[in-house]
Amino acid sequence: MDEGPVMKKDAYGRLARLQDAALEPLNAPLREIAVRVSGVGGGSRVLDVGCGTGTQLERYLAAGCDVSGIDTSPAMLARARERLGSAADLRLADAQRIPFEDAMFDVVTATLVLHELRPLECEAVGKEMARVLTDSGRLVVIDFSPGPLRGLKGWGLRGFSVLAELTARHLQRSRTFLAAGGVPRLAELLGMELQHTKFVGGGNMAVYVLTRRGTG
């Protein structure tokens, strides 16, 4: 999800109808890992940045969490509201200006969002996610990994990812994100620690857990 300014024309309107059927079977294992490593319990407050159709929030809701989500796409949010009903606080918003107060959430998560952003946007979104996170909270990010890739699986999935990014017109931003160091580099810019990294898909992707220094 491109978390730039809130969309006047919803570029994700068509994708919203296909997201769950076409992409979620691929993303589901990553989402399960994210919930496991996030350390949530009953009553944990979770914000999903770029929440899409609400599939990640659905898993946190099942774990007993209080869930909120933001997205720039009205079509995606409409699907999320169909899925989650009144159980989630869902808002149309730009992730560079998250509409919540400081230190509101125990977990802030972003799935396949950051690689779609320009470098300054990525840093701004990272700072906003850190701002709304409690001092002892966890930032859980699923995104492409800068490598190294492992075996045929890693290289094969990287090729598939390149094709998908080319189709979505995000390829150059994705390449820039990885060349700059990806999520580990963002952790450095935010002054946070990589508390846990789970590589998947032959090193093509990873689930990252970031914490404030000295709290991991």
Summary of the structure (lengths in Angstrom):
residues: 216
radius of gyration: 15.9
end to end distance: 28.2
largest distance: 45.1
contacts: 746
relative contact order: 0.15
helix: 46%
strand: 24%
